[in-house]
Amino acid sequence: MIILNTLFFVSLMIFYSLVIVGYGAKFKSLFFENDINSIGEFGIYGFIFLYFLSILIHFVLPINFIISFIILAVGIYFFFKEIKFKQNKWLIDKKFIFLFFIFLLLAITNHFHDDAYLYQIPYINYAKNFKIIFGLVTINDYAAYGHGFYDILALLSLPKISEGSIFSLPVIFLAFFIIFLFENVKKSNIYTKVFFTTIIITLCLRYYQSKDFGTDLPVLILIFLIQINLINFL
């Protein structure tokens, strides 16, 4: 039973990764003209696109099962439509495969964050049952602890299938970011390489336990991305 549950969880994490990459590849093809294929960028763009999509939908509709199913199905369609397998060597790159399995192990050992029952699960249940309710915080103080990543969790959550697994999405976000660093380290100057090393050390010191992989991790990574682009610009 444990083996079957583990295989199901791993399959679900792979499925989520493909969906996110699909949206990221579509986003990049729509708004950027360069032909450079970066799995790290695809993943980060995918999360950003899904965030804005979830906010847009939640303004008018609750993010229910039907909407989540459509979003996942369209993401898989985008993946197979946008990703040209012959042109993407990262699909068979040994170091990416190694990183992939490392992060799968992290995701498998991931536990609910300490705030899951206080803020995350109540917000996800609210998003899946109601459209945006203005002034909700006056009724429930915990609704004030909103987070853009919660909207993504609600968007990708399927009842009885992925309710617990979606809390490993921050690990997937981290995986895309680390892959992005590996993809860019060769073409970076010495200052950026030193900063990359500092980032890796900081993440290892701060997130050394799987249960610490909460929704504050994507925020920290986005701050790092802004700093990296600023250094490259200067």
Disulfide bonds with the S-S distance in Angstrom:
none
